[in-house]
Amino acid sequence: MQNVKTPAERDALKPVLAVHVEADDSWDCYLPGDELPAMPSPLDSIVATPSQFRLALLQSGLLDAVEAYVATQPRPTQIEYEYAPQIHSQNPLIVAAAQALGLTDGQRLALFQLAVTL
């Protein structure tokens, strides 16, 4: 596994089997022969619609902070946030955003538990 800081460094690695975005906006790039990290069980992921997620953020007073964070991210992240048909609690982008905003895993999951009720 190699941690890289720029898109050019990431794109120079071929072939890359998996990429995990870190909270510091670097990438962990897994190459052939690397042991891949365990993926969370789908049962551990809570799925909300974009409107449910944004309403939960609004109720929690986090909507403006999340949107400001997303605005500082690379365009692919912004597009995923804007147009994803579903938002998964275990999505690496969601996990990184929550960490960047100082949320614990429990707070992130509680936000999704709220979201699915809206």
Buried (B, 14 or more C-beta within 10 A) or exposed (E): EEEBEEEEBBEEBEEBEEEBBBEEBBBBBBEEEBEEEEEBEEEEBBBBBBEBBBBBBEEBEBBEBBEEBBEEBEEEBEEBBEEBEEBBBBBBBBBBBBBBBEBEEEEBBBBBEBBBEB
